[in-house]
Amino acid sequence: MTHVVFFLVPGVHVLDLAGPAQVFSTAAEFGHPYTLAYVAEQPQIPTAQGVPLVAALDWPELGPDDLIVVPGWRARTLADSPAVADASLRVLRDHHAGGGTVASVCAGAEALGRAGLLDGRRCTTHHDVQDELALRHPRATVVRDVLFTADDRVITSAGIASGIDLALHLVATRHGPAAAARVARDMVVYARRNGHAQQSSAMFRHRSHLDDTVHRAQDIIDAGFDRPLPLSALASAVGVSERTLTRLFGRATGLTPLRYQQTLRLERAQHLISQGTTVEAAARSVGFQDARMLRRLRTRTS
């Protein structure tokens, strides 16, 4: 069971918290092993929107598969942000040092900065405080005008609704694009891409269009990207000709259906390799007969 622990600071924005929480809660309803917890330095937390929240004072025992999320809060400037105790910042540092993932929404990046987790890493935050974040944490590389960044298990998002994009990205990374697409559909949200940042999943880079036929085709590919899927069968499933599907798919995504499937395979294989899987085993797990095609695709995108 993966713990997703939200660290709450007084003045927290409700949507900064509720958006990611809904993503992981919905993923859990679909059978993925998430349990959510809420921790703070005081038992009752006032929110920026006036709804009081109740949180635990003690952190659960965390392992490398677990995630800490720091939602943003209301403050005129980052310098005016609520104090965060050294003990809490130490938890953030220790969790990351132990192999865990730490994420932030909006001004929550300031807490990660105080913990030293932004040093030497790419990060982002709400556009109103991006310049201040760069000044306060000069060793960080603040990326502007993107929805979120991911750098060495430190994930930061721009704020408010972009926390949903961050959480969907994590679900896609951990469980594949089909799982994230299913959660997004259940939440009735569009999967949006993260500017030009390459760490965003293929689903986000190629799901920002509004063509329902192509979305239905992508749903089918997402659910079985590791299996052979003839163009004729895909076109029949969505009720159009092969030629029409190819034309619509290219107009909406810039790719052919096959190239989209290969992109999903490559992304999943890259993730497996980064976790220690051999190239040969990763290739077979995503549907290639051997590692030759995977190596060619990796060379083509490098």
Contacts in CASP RR format, 6 or more apart in sequence:
PFRMAT RR
TARGET T0000
AUTHOR 0000-0000-0000
METHOD contacts of the structure
MODEL  1
MTHVVFFLVPGVHVLDLAGPAQVFSTAAEFGHPYTLAYVAEQPQIPTAQG
VPLVAALDWPELGPDDLIVVPGWRARTLADSPAVADASLRVLRDHHAGGG
TVASVCAGAEALGRAGLLDGRRCTTHHDVQDELALRHPRATVVRDVLFTA
DDRVITSAGIASGIDLALHLVATRHGPAAAARVARDMVVYARRNGHAQQS
SAMFRHRSHLDDTVHRAQDIIDAGFDRPLPLSALASAVGVSERTLTRLFG
RATGLTPLRYQQTLRLERAQHLISQGTTVEAAARSVGFQDARMLRRLRTR
TS
1 33 0 8 1.000
1 34 0 8 1.000
1 35 0 8 1.000
2 33 0 8 1.000
2 34 0 8 1.000
2 35 0 8 1.000
2 65 0 8 1.000
2 66 0 8 1.000
2 67 0 8 1.000
3 35 0 8 1.000
3 37 0 8 1.000
3 60 0 8 1.000
3 62 0 8 1.000
3 63 0 8 1.000
3 66 0 8 1.000
3 67 0 8 1.000
4 20 0 8 1.000
4 21 0 8 1.000
4 24 0 8 1.000
4 34 0 8 1.000
4 35 0 8 1.000
4 36 0 8 1.000
4 37 0 8 1.000
4 66 0 8 1.000
4 67 0 8 1.000
4 69 0 8 1.000
5 36 0 8 1.000
5 37 0 8 1.000
5 38 0 8 1.000
5 39 0 8 1.000
5 59 0 8 1.000
5 60 0 8 1.000
5 62 0 8 1.000
5 66 0 8 1.000
5 67 0 8 1.000
5 68 0 8 1.000
5 69 0 8 1.000
6 17 0 8 1.000
6 20 0 8 1.000
6 21 0 8 1.000
6 36 0 8 1.000
6 37 0 8 1.000
6 38 0 8 1.000
6 39 0 8 1.000
6 68 0 8 1.000
6 69 0 8 1.000
6 70 0 8 1.000
6 71 0 8 1.000
7 39 0 8 1.000
7 40 0 8 1.000
7 68 0 8 1.000
7 69 0 8 1.000
7 70 0 8 1.000
7 71 0 8 1.000
7 88 0 8 1.000
7 91 0 8 1.000
7 92 0 8 1.000
7 111 0 8 1.000
8 17 0 8 1.000
8 38 0 8 1.000
8 39 0 8 1.000
8 40 0 8 1.000
8 45 0 8 1.000
8 53 0 8 1.000
8 55 0 8 1.000
8 71 0 8 1.000
9 40 0 8 1.000
9 45 0 8 1.000
9 70 0 8 1.000
9 71 0 8 1.000
9 72 0 8 1.000
9 73 0 8 1.000
9 81 0 8 1.000
9 82 0 8 1.000
9 84 0 8 1.000
9 108 0 8 1.000
9 111 0 8 1.000
10 42 0 8 1.000
10 45 0 8 1.000
10 46 0 8 1.000
10 73 0 8 1.000
10 82 0 8 1.000
11 45 0 8 1.000
11 46 0 8 1.000
11 47 0 8 1.000
11 48 0 8 1.000
11 73 0 8 1.000
11 74 0 8 1.000
11 82 0 8 1.000
12 45 0 8 1.000
12 47 0 8 1.000
12 48 0 8 1.000
12 53 0 8 1.000
12 71 0 8 1.000
12 72 0 8 1.000
12 73 0 8 1.000
13 47 0 8 1.000
13 48 0 8 1.000
13 49 0 8 1.000
13 71 0 8 1.000
13 72 0 8 1.000
13 73 0 8 1.000
13 74 0 8 1.000
13 105 0 8 1.000
13 106 0 8 1.000
13 160 0 8 1.000
14 47 0 8 1.000
14 48 0 8 1.000
14 49 0 8 1.000
14 51 0 8 1.000
15 160 0 8 1.000
15 161 0 8 1.000
16 71 0 8 1.000
16 72 0 8 1.000
16 73 0 8 1.000
16 105 0 8 1.000
16 106 0 8 1.000
16 108 0 8 1.000
16 159 0 8 1.000
16 160 0 8 1.000
16 163 0 8 1.000
17 53 0 8 1.000
17 71 0 8 1.000
17 105 0 8 1.000
19 161 0 8 1.000
19 163 0 8 1.000
19 164 0 8 1.000
19 167 0 8 1.000
20 69 0 8 1.000
20 71 0 8 1.000
20 103 0 8 1.000
20 105 0 8 1.000
20 163 0 8 1.000
20 164 0 8 1.000
20 166 0 8 1.000
20 167 0 8 1.000
21 36 0 8 1.000
22 164 0 8 1.000
22 187 0 8 1.000
23 164 0 8 1.000
23 167 0 8 1.000
23 168 0 8 1.000
23 171 0 8 1.000
23 183 0 8 1.000
23 187 0 8 1.000
24 34 0 8 1.000
24 36 0 8 1.000
24 167 0 8 1.000
24 171 0 8 1.000
25 34 0 8 1.000
25 36 0 8 1.000
26 183 0 8 1.000
26 186 0 8 1.000
26 187 0 8 1.000
27 34 0 8 1.000
27 171 0 8 1.000
27 175 0 8 1.000
27 179 0 8 1.000
27 183 0 8 1.000
28 34 0 8 1.000
28 35 0 8 1.000
28 36 0 8 1.000
30 179 0 8 1.000
30 182 0 8 1.000
30 183 0 8 1.000
30 186 0 8 1.000
32 171 0 8 1.000
32 174 0 8 1.000
32 175 0 8 1.000
32 179 0 8 1.000
37 56 0 8 1.000
37 60 0 8 1.000
38 53 0 8 1.000
38 54 0 8 1.000
38 55 0 8 1.000
38 56 0 8 1.000
39 55 0 8 1.000
39 56 0 8 1.000
39 57 0 8 1.000
39 58 0 8 1.000
39 59 0 8 1.000
39 60 0 8 1.000
40 53 0 8 1.000
40 55 0 8 1.000
40 56 0 8 1.000
40 57 0 8 1.000
41 57 0 8 1.000
41 84 0 8 1.000
41 85 0 8 1.000
41 88 0 8 1.000
42 55 0 8 1.000
42 57 0 8 1.000
43 54 0 8 1.000
43 55 0 8 1.000
43 57 0 8 1.000
44 52 0 8 1.000
44 53 0 8 1.000
44 54 0 8 1.000
44 55 0 8 1.000
45 52 0 8 1.000
45 53 0 8 1.000
45 54 0 8 1.000
45 55 0 8 1.000
46 52 0 8 1.000
46 53 0 8 1.000
47 53 0 8 1.000
48 73 0 8 1.000
48 74 0 8 1.000
59 91 0 8 1.000
62 68 0 8 1.000
62 95 0 8 1.000
62 100 0 8 1.000
63 95 0 8 1.000
63 98 0 8 1.000
63 99 0 8 1.000
63 100 0 8 1.000
64 98 0 8 1.000
64 99 0 8 1.000
64 100 0 8 1.000
65 100 0 8 1.000
66 95 0 8 1.000
66 100 0 8 1.000
66 101 0 8 1.000
67 100 0 8 1.000
67 101 0 8 1.000
67 102 0 8 1.000
67 103 0 8 1.000
67 170 0 8 1.000
68 91 0 8 1.000
68 92 0 8 1.000
68 95 0 8 1.000
68 100 0 8 1.000
68 101 0 8 1.000
68 102 0 8 1.000
68 103 0 8 1.000
69 103 0 8 1.000
69 104 0 8 1.000
69 105 0 8 1.000
69 167 0 8 1.000
70 92 0 8 1.000
70 102 0 8 1.000
70 103 0 8 1.000
70 104 0 8 1.000
70 105 0 8 1.000
70 108 0 8 1.000
70 109 0 8 1.000
70 111 0 8 1.000
70 112 0 8 1.000
71 104 0 8 1.000
71 105 0 8 1.000
71 106 0 8 1.000
71 108 0 8 1.000
72 104 0 8 1.000
72 105 0 8 1.000
72 106 0 8 1.000
72 107 0 8 1.000
72 108 0 8 1.000
72 159 0 8 1.000
73 81 0 8 1.000
73 82 0 8 1.000
73 106 0 8 1.000
73 107 0 8 1.000
73 108 0 8 1.000
75 81 0 8 1.000
75 82 0 8 1.000
75 107 0 8 1.000
77 129 0 8 1.000
77 132 0 8 1.000
78 107 0 8 1.000
78 110 0 8 1.000
78 129 0 8 1.000
78 132 0 8 1.000
78 133 0 8 1.000
78 136 0 8 1.000
79 132 0 8 1.000
79 136 0 8 1.000
81 107 0 8 1.000
81 110 0 8 1.000
81 111 0 8 1.000
84 111 0 8 1.000
84 114 0 8 1.000
88 111 0 8 1.000
89 111 0 8 1.000
89 114 0 8 1.000
89 115 0 8 1.000
90 115 0 8 1.000
92 102 0 8 1.000
92 111 0 8 1.000
92 112 0 8 1.000
92 115 0 8 1.000
92 117 0 8 1.000
93 115 0 8 1.000
93 116 0 8 1.000
93 117 0 8 1.000
95 102 0 8 1.000
96 102 0 8 1.000
96 117 0 8 1.000
96 153 0 8 1.000
96 154 0 8 1.000
99 153 0 8 1.000
100 153 0 8 1.000
101 153 0 8 1.000
101 154 0 8 1.000
101 155 0 8 1.000
101 170 0 8 1.000
102 112 0 8 1.000
102 115 0 8 1.000
102 117 0 8 1.000
102 153 0 8 1.000
102 154 0 8 1.000
102 155 0 8 1.000
103 154 0 8 1.000
103 155 0 8 1.000
103 156 0 8 1.000
103 157 0 8 1.000
103 166 0 8 1.000
103 170 0 8 1.000
104 111 0 8 1.000
104 112 0 8 1.000
104 125 0 8 1.000
104 155 0 8 1.000
104 156 0 8 1.000
104 157 0 8 1.000
105 157 0 8 1.000
105 159 0 8 1.000
105 160 0 8 1.000
105 162 0 8 1.000
105 163 0 8 1.000
105 166 0 8 1.000
106 125 0 8 1.000
106 126 0 8 1.000
106 157 0 8 1.000
106 158 0 8 1.000
106 159 0 8 1.000
106 160 0 8 1.000
106 162 0 8 1.000
107 125 0 8 1.000
107 126 0 8 1.000
107 129 0 8 1.000
108 125 0 8 1.000
109 118 0 8 1.000
109 123 0 8 1.000
109 124 0 8 1.000
109 125 0 8 1.000
109 133 0 8 1.000
109 156 0 8 1.000
110 125 0 8 1.000
110 133 0 8 1.000
110 136 0 8 1.000
112 118 0 8 1.000
112 123 0 8 1.000
112 154 0 8 1.000
112 156 0 8 1.000
113 119 0 8 1.000
113 136 0 8 1.000
113 137 0 8 1.000
113 140 0 8 1.000
116 137 0 8 1.000
117 154 0 8 1.000
118 137 0 8 1.000
118 139 0 8 1.000
118 140 0 8 1.000
118 154 0 8 1.000
118 156 0 8 1.000
119 137 0 8 1.000
119 139 0 8 1.000
119 140 0 8 1.000
120 139 0 8 1.000
120 140 0 8 1.000
120 141 0 8 1.000
121 140 0 8 1.000
121 141 0 8 1.000
121 151 0 8 1.000
121 152 0 8 1.000
121 154 0 8 1.000
122 140 0 8 1.000
122 141 0 8 1.000
122 143 0 8 1.000
122 149 0 8 1.000
122 151 0 8 1.000
123 133 0 8 1.000
123 140 0 8 1.000
123 141 0 8 1.000
123 142 0 8 1.000
123 143 0 8 1.000
123 149 0 8 1.000
123 151 0 8 1.000
123 154 0 8 1.000
123 156 0 8 1.000
124 130 0 8 1.000
124 142 0 8 1.000
124 143 0 8 1.000
124 144 0 8 1.000
124 146 0 8 1.000
124 147 0 8 1.000
124 148 0 8 1.000
124 149 0 8 1.000
124 156 0 8 1.000
124 157 0 8 1.000
124 158 0 8 1.000
125 133 0 8 1.000
125 142 0 8 1.000
125 156 0 8 1.000
125 157 0 8 1.000
125 158 0 8 1.000
125 159 0 8 1.000
126 158 0 8 1.000
126 159 0 8 1.000
126 160 0 8 1.000
127 144 0 8 1.000
127 145 0 8 1.000
127 158 0 8 1.000
130 142 0 8 1.000
130 144 0 8 1.000
131 142 0 8 1.000
133 140 0 8 1.000
133 142 0 8 1.000
134 140 0 8 1.000
134 142 0 8 1.000
143 149 0 8 1.000
143 197 0 8 1.000
145 195 0 8 1.000
146 158 0 8 1.000
146 194 0 8 1.000
146 195 0 8 1.000
146 196 0 8 1.000
146 197 0 8 1.000
147 157 0 8 1.000
147 158 0 8 1.000
147 162 0 8 1.000
147 165 0 8 1.000
147 166 0 8 1.000
147 192 0 8 1.000
147 193 0 8 1.000
147 194 0 8 1.000
147 195 0 8 1.000
147 200 0 8 1.000
148 155 0 8 1.000
148 156 0 8 1.000
148 157 0 8 1.000
148 158 0 8 1.000
148 162 0 8 1.000
148 163 0 8 1.000
148 165 0 8 1.000
148 166 0 8 1.000
148 169 0 8 1.000
148 194 0 8 1.000
148 197 0 8 1.000
148 200 0 8 1.000
149 155 0 8 1.000
149 156 0 8 1.000
149 194 0 8 1.000
149 197 0 8 1.000
149 199 0 8 1.000
150 169 0 8 1.000
150 197 0 8 1.000
150 199 0 8 1.000
150 200 0 8 1.000
151 199 0 8 1.000
155 166 0 8 1.000
155 169 0 8 1.000
155 170 0 8 1.000
156 166 0 8 1.000
157 163 0 8 1.000
157 165 0 8 1.000
157 166 0 8 1.000
164 187 0 8 1.000
164 189 0 8 1.000
165 191 0 8 1.000
165 192 0 8 1.000
165 194 0 8 1.000
165 204 0 8 1.000
168 180 0 8 1.000
168 183 0 8 1.000
168 184 0 8 1.000
168 189 0 8 1.000
168 191 0 8 1.000
168 204 0 8 1.000
169 180 0 8 1.000
169 194 0 8 1.000
169 200 0 8 1.000
169 201 0 8 1.000
169 204 0 8 1.000
171 179 0 8 1.000
171 180 0 8 1.000
171 183 0 8 1.000
172 179 0 8 1.000
172 180 0 8 1.000
172 201 0 8 1.000
172 203 0 8 1.000
172 204 0 8 1.000
173 201 0 8 1.000
173 271 0 8 1.000
176 201 0 8 1.000
176 222 0 8 1.000
176 268 0 8 1.000
177 201 0 8 1.000
177 202 0 8 1.000
177 203 0 8 1.000
177 222 0 8 1.000
177 225 0 8 1.000
177 264 0 8 1.000
177 267 0 8 1.000
178 219 0 8 1.000
178 222 0 8 1.000
178 223 0 8 1.000
178 224 0 8 1.000
178 225 0 8 1.000
180 191 0 8 1.000
180 201 0 8 1.000
180 203 0 8 1.000
181 191 0 8 1.000
181 203 0 8 1.000
181 207 0 8 1.000
181 218 0 8 1.000
181 219 0 8 1.000
181 222 0 8 1.000
184 190 0 8 1.000
184 191 0 8 1.000
190 207 0 8 1.000
190 208 0 8 1.000
191 203 0 8 1.000
191 204 0 8 1.000
191 207 0 8 1.000
191 208 0 8 1.000
192 204 0 8 1.000
192 207 0 8 1.000
192 208 0 8 1.000
193 200 0 8 1.000
193 204 0 8 1.000
193 205 0 8 1.000
193 206 0 8 1.000
193 207 0 8 1.000
193 208 0 8 1.000
194 200 0 8 1.000
194 204 0 8 1.000
194 205 0 8 1.000
201 267 0 8 1.000
202 260 0 8 1.000
202 263 0 8 1.000
202 264 0 8 1.000
202 267 0 8 1.000
203 218 0 8 1.000
203 222 0 8 1.000
203 264 0 8 1.000
206 218 0 8 1.000
206 252 0 8 1.000
206 253 0 8 1.000
206 254 0 8 1.000
206 255 0 8 1.000
206 260 0 8 1.000
206 263 0 8 1.000
207 215 0 8 1.000
207 218 0 8 1.000
209 215 0 8 1.000
209 252 0 8 1.000
209 253 0 8 1.000
211 248 0 8 1.000
211 251 0 8 1.000
211 252 0 8 1.000
213 238 0 8 1.000
213 239 0 8 1.000
213 240 0 8 1.000
213 245 0 8 1.000
213 248 0 8 1.000
214 248 0 8 1.000
214 249 0 8 1.000
214 252 0 8 1.000
214 253 0 8 1.000
216 237 0 8 1.000
216 238 0 8 1.000
217 234 0 8 1.000
217 237 0 8 1.000
217 238 0 8 1.000
217 245 0 8 1.000
217 249 0 8 1.000
217 257 0 8 1.000
218 253 0 8 1.000
218 260 0 8 1.000
220 229 0 8 1.000
220 234 0 8 1.000
220 237 0 8 1.000
220 238 0 8 1.000
221 229 0 8 1.000
221 234 0 8 1.000
221 257 0 8 1.000
221 260 0 8 1.000
221 261 0 8 1.000
221 264 0 8 1.000
222 264 0 8 1.000
225 261 0 8 1.000
225 264 0 8 1.000
225 265 0 8 1.000
225 268 0 8 1.000
225 286 0 8 1.000
226 265 0 8 1.000
226 268 0 8 1.000
226 285 0 8 1.000
226 286 0 8 1.000
226 287 0 8 1.000
227 287 0 8 1.000
229 257 0 8 1.000
229 261 0 8 1.000
231 242 0 8 1.000
231 245 0 8 1.000
231 246 0 8 1.000
231 257 0 8 1.000
231 258 0 8 1.000
232 242 0 8 1.000
234 245 0 8 1.000
234 257 0 8 1.000
235 241 0 8 1.000
235 242 0 8 1.000
235 244 0 8 1.000
235 245 0 8 1.000
238 245 0 8 1.000
240 248 0 8 1.000
245 257 0 8 1.000
246 256 0 8 1.000
246 257 0 8 1.000
249 255 0 8 1.000
249 256 0 8 1.000
249 257 0 8 1.000
249 260 0 8 1.000
250 256 0 8 1.000
253 260 0 8 1.000
255 263 0 8 1.000
262 297 0 8 1.000
264 286 0 8 1.000
265 286 0 8 1.000
265 287 0 8 1.000
265 288 0 8 1.000
265 294 0 8 1.000
265 297 0 8 1.000
266 286 0 8 1.000
266 294 0 8 1.000
266 297 0 8 1.000
266 298 0 8 1.000
266 301 0 8 1.000
268 282 0 8 1.000
268 285 0 8 1.000
268 286 0 8 1.000
269 279 0 8 1.000
269 282 0 8 1.000
269 283 0 8 1.000
269 285 0 8 1.000
269 286 0 8 1.000
269 288 0 8 1.000
269 294 0 8 1.000
270 282 0 8 1.000
270 298 0 8 1.000
272 281 0 8 1.000
272 282 0 8 1.000
272 285 0 8 1.000
272 286 0 8 1.000
273 279 0 8 1.000
273 282 0 8 1.000
277 285 0 8 1.000
279 291 0 8 1.000
279 294 0 8 1.000
279 295 0 8 1.000
280 290 0 8 1.000
280 291 0 8 1.000
282 291 0 8 1.000
282 294 0 8 1.000
283 290 0 8 1.000
283 291 0 8 1.000
283 293 0 8 1.000
283 294 0 8 1.000
284 290 0 8 1.000
286 294 0 8 1.000
288 294 0 8 1.000
END
